[in-house]
Amino acid sequence: MLLQLRPFSSTPRFSPLINLSLTHCRTLAYPFPWSSSYIYKKPHLCYTSTAKSSKQGSISEASRFVGKFLYLPPGVEPDEVTEGMVLPGSNIVIGPYASDVKIKTVDFIKSSERPKDCPKDDLPEFAMLGRSNVGKSSLINFLLRKDVALTSKKPGRTRLINHFLVDKSWYLVDLPGYGFANASSSARVDWSSFTKGYFLNRKTLVSVLLLIDASVPPQKIDMDCANWLGRNNIPLTLVFTKCDKFKGGKGRRPDENIKDFQGLIGSNYQNHPPWIMTSSSTGLGRDELLLHLSQLRNYWDDDGDYQ
């Protein structure tokens, strides 16, 4: 069921049709205990996704709706949003920093055992993180259209920080999965000291892509991870994977699981982080996710030196 939001007379520029899932709209706005709004953060810079209107006086109800349920990128005001600016299968608004992305080259650069061993060339990077059976390697290969990440029926194979250089200009980083305890004790990743150290100290990190399996009900470990990233003001995008799959004849649909997950983490977010639906099997969400990454990356590049 889709909600068609009609404009209020006080906001003539607001699109008459902002199509969002009604179930999502009802569950996504809750108080945020450690910040007044979702923060897009880079070193020495914080950008709130709920941009303040340049107009004086009260903000219209339509603008409040947009600011609360949609992710507004840098350069976009709530009353500027039109239907065509919202990416399908997401809450992401496309702004002036978005650019057409056609990946031409992908190179594996290195695997690092420690965050301090990662590349030091100051290129922007996006880090993929998720439970060990979330389909992370499949999504990386699907996104880059190249078999660069090892896929396996046995979860937990990624145990290093792997950097892939895309078009000689930015990195996609494959991080070890969390929540897998069947590896040998010598190979088991201590997520608390290993991956968290990367998040807290990596100055070139533009955003974390937190992968959530939409084919299963919400998992506490995923919610704990999202909440930890939020508490530490680390920017993230929720990437829902396996949106074409159903687990068992009596399983809930992916969109129902997505709604439930967003409702559960909603108690920690007053304004929503960006989220998007994907499927590495059907191609759902690939171009949209790349567009989202382009506008974050271009804004990061445009803002100058972060040293």
N, C-alpha and C positions, 0 to 999 in steps of 0.2 A: 504494500500500500504506500502510495506516495503522497506527501504533503505538498500542496501548491500554495505557497505563501504569496498573498496579494499585497501590493505596496500600500503603505499608509500615505495619506495626502501630504504629510510633512516631509516625505522623502521621495520626490518624483523621480530621482535617478535610480531608485532601487528596482531591480527586475521584478516584473509581475509573476515570474515563475522561477522560484529557487527550488529545484527538485531534490529533496533529501528523504531518506527513509524515515517514516514517522516514528518507528520504534527507536531509531537512533536519537531522534530529536527529543524524545521524552526522557532519555536516560543519561545524557552526556554532561550536564552542568551541575557541579557540586562545589562546595567551598574548598579552597586550596590552602592547606595549613601552613606551608612554608613560603609561599609567594602569592602576591596579589593577582598574578596572571601567568599563563604559560610563557616561558622565556626562551627566545632564540638567542643563544649565547655564543660568543667567540671570546678568545682571550682579550681582556680589557674592554669588552663590549657586551652589553645586554640589550636585546631588542624584544619588547613585549609584543606578542602576537595580536593583542587587542589594541590596535593603534587608536590614539585619541583623535577625535574629530577636531578639525581646525575651526569649526564653527563654535561660537559661544552658545551657551544655553543648554537645555536638556537634549539628550540623545534620544532619537525616536525608538519606538519599540522594535521596528524592523532592524535598525542598526544594532540594537542590543542583541537581537536574535542572531544576526550574522557574526557579531563579535564573540558570542558565547559558543556557538555550535560549529562555526567554520574556522579553519586555520587561515589567518590573514598573513601573507608574507610581507616582507619589507616593501614599502612603497604603495600599499593599498589601504584605503580608509574604508570603514564599514559601509558607508553610504555610496561607495563607488562600485560595489559588487553587482555583477549581472549574472544571469543564468549561465552564459557561455564561459564565464571565468572559473566555474567549479568543475574540477576534474571528475569524470564518471567514476563511480565506485569508491568515492573518498569524500573527505570534508575539506579538501585542499583547494584554495583559491590560487589561480595563476596570476602573477603580477608582472611588473615591467622588467624584472630580472630574468625571467624565463627565456630560454632559447631552445631552438630545435636541436635535438641530440641524436646524432648518428655516429655510433661508436665505430671507429676505423681500426684502432690498434689496441691490443691488450698484451701486456708483458708481465710475467711473474718476476718480481724484483728480489724478494728474499723472505725467509722465514726467521722469526726472531723468538728467542726463548724468554727475553725480558723486554719490557717496554723501552728501556734505555737503549736497546739494540736496534730499534726501528729506524727506518730511513730518516735522514736529517736534512732533507732538501727543501723543507718548508712548503711543500705542495699540500693543498687541501685534501682531506680524506673523509670518507664515510665508512663507519665500522658496522659490520653485520654481526648481530648477536642473537642467540636464541637457544632454546632447549636442543639437546643433541639429536632429537628425531623430528625437528621442525621442518626439515627440507631445505636447510640453509645452502648446502652445496648445489643442490638442484636449482635454487633460485639464483645463485651467483652465475651459474652457467647459462641459465635462461636470460638473465639480464644482460650479460656480456655477449651472448650468442657465441660462446666459445667454451670448450670443455677445459676449464682451468682449475676448477675445484674438484677434489676427489669425492665421488659419491659412493656410498656403501650401504648395504642392508644392515650393517652393524653401526649403530650410532656411537658418537664419541671419538671419531677418527681424527678430527682436527685438534691438535694439542699445542700448536704454536700460533704466533701472530703472523699471518700471511698477507703480504702486501702485493696487490696487483695494480700496475700503472696503466691508466686508461687514457688513450690519446695523448700521452706524454704530458698531461696537465693535471691529473688528479688520481687519487688512490681509492680503490675499493679494498677494504680490509676484512679478511675472514678471521674472526675470533673463535677461540675454543668454545664449544657449547657448554651449557651448564645443566646440572640435574642428571648427569649420567654417572652412576657409581659402580658400573661393572668392569671398568678398566682395571688393569693391574695397579697396585698401590704406587708403584714407581712412576707410572704414566698418568695417574689421575691428576687432573688440574685442580689446584686450589683457587677457585674463582675469586675468593675474597682478596687474596694478596696478588694474584696474577693479573686478571682482567681489570679489576677495579683500579689497580695502579696505572694501567694504560689510560683509563677514562679520566682520572684525576690529574694526570701529568702531561697528557698529549696536547700540546698547544695548537696543532694543526687540525684537530678533530672538528669538523663542521657539524656533524650530527651522527647519532647512533640510529641504525635501522634495527629496531627491536622486532624480531620475527615471532609471530603468534600463530599457532596452528588453529585454523578456524574450523577444522573438521572434528574437534573434540571440545568438550565443555571447558570453561576457564580453569587454568591451573594456578594454584597458589604461588608456585615458584616464579611464574611469569609476572604475576601481580607484584610480588615482592621486588623483582628486578625493575619493573617500571617505576615503582614507588621510590626505590633507591636512586635511580637516575634523576627523578624529579627533586628529591630532597637535596641532591648535590648540584642542581641547576645545570645538568648535562642535557643538551637538546636531543630530542628523540623524535622519530617517526615510527608509529605502530604499523608494521607491515603484516597484514593477515595473509597467511599462506594456505594452500590447499583449499581454496574457496570453491572448488568444483567437486569436492569429495564428501561422502557421507560415511560415517563409521557405524556399520550395522543397519539392519532394517528399521530399528526403533530409535536410531540416533537422531539428535537434533540437527537441523539444517545449519550450514555455516553461518548464514546471516543471523540466526538466533543465537549461536555461540558468540558471534561478534558483539551483538547487542548486550548479552550477559556480561562479557568481559568489560566492555566500556562502562556498563552500569556499576560494576564492582570497583574499578579503579577511579570512577568518577568522584568518589568521596575525597580524593586527593587532588583533584584538578577543577578549578573554577572555570577555566577556559581550556578548551581541548587542544592537546597536541595533535599534529597532523596524523591521519590514519588513511590507509589505502588497502583495497582488496586485490589479491594477486593469485595467479595459478600458473605454475611453471609448465603444466600439462596443456592448458588451453591458450596460453598467451595473455590471459587477463591481467591488466594493470602494468605491463612492461613499459609501454611508451609514457603512460601517465607518471609512473614512478621516476623515470629518467627526466621528465620535464620538471618534476618537483626538485630533484637533486640539482638540476641546472640552475634553478633560480636561487637556491641556497648557496651554491658554489659561486655563481656570478656575483652575488651580493658580498660574499666573503672576499672574493678577489678585488672587488671595486672599493672596498672600505679602506684599503691601504695596508701599511706595514703593521704587524702585530708584535714586533720584537720589543 
